[in-house]
Amino acid sequence: QLYLVDPKSRNVEVVGDLTADPAVKGFFGGLPDIEAATWIDGSPFAFLGIENSPCIVEYEWHMSKRVFRVFNLEKFRGRDNLSLEGLAWVPVPTARNQGYFYAASE
């Protein structure tokens, strides 16, 4: 599940459940091992780093609660439980897509 935590009020809200999207189980052949998450300000998408099948999942958590795209990290080092561990979005206004994802491995 995905949780949204308000640091001021300390309220915790469940905003999504990746396993509720049937496409997720089909793509991963089971449950994804979510190791990292990042957001882009003003976007309804969460970007989730998956460890057991190195990729970034674009998940719309606000309304549809479904996966829109999966960015496969074919050349990412590591597999299974020794792979993606961190994910960050760095805005770069001059970049074609307005920024870059940086993924870290174990």
Secondary structure, 3 states (H helix, E strand, C coil): CEEEECCCCCCEEEEECHHHCHHHHHHHCCCCCEEEEEECCCCCEEEEEECCCCEEEEEECCCCCEEEEEEECCCCCCCCCCCEEEEEEEECCCCCCCEEEEEEEC
